[in-house]
């Protein structure tokens, strides 16, 4: 029995070789940079992980007792921000892509893109000078009327500089990111899918539920994780707005608020020396691991729930 000869391969032109090599080099460069950052963090963290806990700030029982409140505050503030930003972003994206007239949608899209370019220090100043004083009466109302809930127990902060204020500012910062990405995904929904839903008698809302949202599910998750990553690593807003403490506290309106890893590094690094610097770098390693785990979980969910395209 004879085997079929292998199919001839097209000869690559010099330009194709250069382009293929450059793209492969770019991909390898990303992996090398990521590995270099991870290696630097690990090497610089070893002195803090092996040091006497009494030499650490606050003399905790161990390094993990020191970093646990910071890790909690990082995830807690970012999760609240994503909880606030996600429905607003999806609503804005759907309004731009399926409801607004073309001129209004185009102008609103420009505003969203411009908002994403605003520096974080500007958001921090807005949070201190405008948002925190404006939210103080709301915090007093929440503690007075909903104080039986653990999130609003105790006395309200007199300054308004709470973890909820930080979460609102972070939500405003990540809304443009999630909105811009999901808007483009919704606009790529195959027209045949939308027309088929309408032909079956679906209203516009039902068409969005049956065709647009299922098609963009993977992209929505990706956009949300990108916004969550921005919230996890945000430094200036947390350092400027929050009145931090090394505590694990679920209260959103009180004056005792958990700090974040990024905010703690920004506040403590200029005055640190010796093992204190290694301790801050070790907390940065924890933030690196948290971000890596969250993005890995998001990638796993996306791979399990890939949306099909109109070409399938």
N, C-alpha and C positions, 0 to 999 in steps of 0.2 A: 504493500500500500504506500503510495507516494504522498508526501506532505506538500501542501501548497507553499510556494516560495513566499518569503516575507514581503510585505508591501514596501515598495521603495519609499524612502524618506526624502522629502524635499530638501534640497541643499540650502543651508542658511546663508543669507547674505551677510557681509560684514556689519551692516547697520543692525541686523537682527541679533547678531552675536553680542554687539556692544549693548544693545537694549536689554537683552536677556541677562547678561552679566551684571549690568548696573542694577536691575531690579532685584536679582538674587543677592547682590551685595548690600542693598538697602535693607532687605529682610534680615540678613545675617547681622547687620549693624544694630538693628533694633534688639535682637536677642543678646548680642554682646553687651550693649548698654544696660539692658535690664539685669543681666548677670553681674555686671560690674557694680551696679548700684546695690544689689542684694549682697554681694561679697563685702563691699565697704561697710554696709550696715551691720553685717554679722561680725566682722572683725572688730569694729569699733564698739560693739555692744558687749563683747565678752568681758571686759573689765567691770562693767556695771552688773552683769549677771553673776559674777563670781565675787563681788565686793561684799564687805560686811554691811548688812542692812543698816547698822547704826550710822554709817557714813552717808547714807542717802538723805535727801530732804525730808524732814519730818520724822526721821528714824522709824520707818515702817517695819513690820515684821519680816518682810522680804521685798524683793523688787516687784514681784507680782502683786503684792498688796498695794504698792505705789502706783502701778500702771493700770490696775483694774478700774478705779474710778475714772481715769482719763479715757480708757477705752469705752467704758459705759457712756460717758458724756459725749464722745464722738459719735457713736452709733445712735444714741438717743436723740441728739439734736438733728442729725442728718435724716433719721427716720421720720421725725415730725415734719421736717421741711418737705420731704418727698410726699408725705401724706397730704400736705396742704397744696403742694404744687401740681401733683399729678392730675386731679380732676380739672383744675383750672386750665392746665396746659392742653389737655385733650379737648376741652370745650372750645378754647380759642382756635386750636388747629382745625377742628371740624367747622367752626364758623367761617374761617378763612377759606377752607377748601370746598365747602358745600352749601353755604348759606349766604355769605356776604356778596354784594355786587362786586364786579371785577375791580373797579376803581378803589372801593373801600378795602377790599382784600389786599390789593397791591400796596396801598398806603399802610395798612396795619402790619403787613409783612415787613416793610421797611422799619417800622417802629420796633417790632420784635427783634429784628436783627441788630438794630442800634442799641437796644437795651442790653443785649448780650455782650456788647463791647464796653459797657461802662465799667471802670475800674472798681475793684472791691472796696478800696478805701473810701470811695464816694458813697457806696452803700452803707459802710460803717458809720460815716458822719451822719447820713440820713437816719440811720437807726438810733443813734444817740440823741440827736437834736430834735427829731420830729416824731419818730415812731414810738420810742420808749415813753415820753411824756403823754402821748396820745393814748397809749394802751393802759396807762396806770388806772384811770377810772374803771376800765373794763375788768382789770385784775381785781379791784376792790369789789366789784359787783359779783364776780365769779366766786371769790372767797366767801362773800357774805351770803350768797344764795345757793352755791353748789359746793360749799365747804365739806359736805359729807362725802364727796368724792376724793379719793387719795391724790388726784392730780391738782386739786385746788385747796388742799388742807392748809391750815395755819394762816398766818398773816400775809397780806399781799405786800409785795416790794414797793417801797415808797418812791423808788427811782424808775421803776419799769424795766430795769436792765436784768431781765430774766432769760432763762433758756428758751421760753416761748417767744420772746422778742427776737432772739437770735434765729430761731427756727423760721419765723416769718420773714426776716431779712434774707436768710438763705433760700427760702422758697421763691422770693422775688428774683433772686439771682439765677436760680435754675429753671424758672419758668420759660425764659427765652430759649434755653438749650433744648428742653423737651419739646416745646412748641414748634421750633424751627424744623426739627427732625421729623416729628410726627406729621407735620403739615406736608412735607415733601412725600412722605410715605402714603398719606391719604390721597394725594394727587396722582399717585402712580397706580391706584386701584384700576384694574382693567375695566374699560367702559362696558364691555360685554356683560360683565358680572353685574354691574349696576343696572344696566338696561334690562337684563333678564329678571332681576328682582322687581323692578317697576312694572314689567310686563305681566308678572304674576299677581299684580294688584297691591304691591307693598307701597306704603307711604314712604316719604323721604327718611323718616326716622327708622322705619323697619328696614329700608334698603341699607342704611348705614349699619344697622345691627347685623344684617345677614351677609353683606358683601364687603363693606369698608373695614370694619373693625376686625373680622377674622383674617382678612388679607394682610392687615398691618400689625397683627399681634406680635410677631417677632421683632418688628421695628419699634413698636411701642416699648417692649421690654428693654431693648437696647438703648433707646433714648432715655428711659427712666434710670437705667444703671449708669449712663453717662452723667446725668444730672446728679445722681446720688454720689458718684465719685467726686464731683465738684464740691458737693456739700461736705463730704468726709474730709477733704483736704483743705477746706477754706481756713485761712489764718487770720487775716486782718479784721474781718467782721467780728469773729469771736473775741479776739484780743481787745477790740475797741468797745464793743457793746456789753459783753458779759462781765459780771462781777463774780469771778470764779472761786471755787473751793474744791479741795480734793475730797469729794464726797460722792456717794451713790444715792441719788435722791430723785424720785419720780415727780415731785411737786413742780408744776410749771410756772407758778406765779409767785413763789417765795423768793426771799433774798439769798438763800443758800442754794447755789446752782453748781452742778458738776461742770468742770472744765473739759476741754477737748485736748487731744494730743497735739494737734497743730497749734492751737492757741497757747497751750502751756509751753511749747518749744519757743514760740515767738516771744513770750514774756520773760522766760527764764534764761534763754541762751546768752544774751549779752553779758550777764553777770555771773555766768557759770564758769567753773574751771576744774581741772583735774577729772575726778571720777564723775562730777556733776555733768560735764559735757557728754561723757560716755552714757550716762543715764538718760539724757535727753535723746541721744542717738538711738539708744535701745528702745525708747518709746516710739521713735520714728520707724524702727523695724516692726514694731507691733502694728502701727498704722499701715505699713506696707503689706503686711500679711492680711490684715482685715480687708483692705482694698482688693488684694489678689483673690481672696476667698469669695467675696461678694461678686466680683466679675466672673469668676469660674462658675459659680452657681447660676448666674444669669446666662452664661454661655450654654450650660447644660440644659436649662429650660428652653432656650431658643432652639437648640438642636433637636429637642423632642417635639417642639411645636412649630416647626417651620411652616410658613404660609406658602401656598402654591401660587405660581404666577399665571398670567393669562396665556402663556405659551404652552402650559402643561395640558 
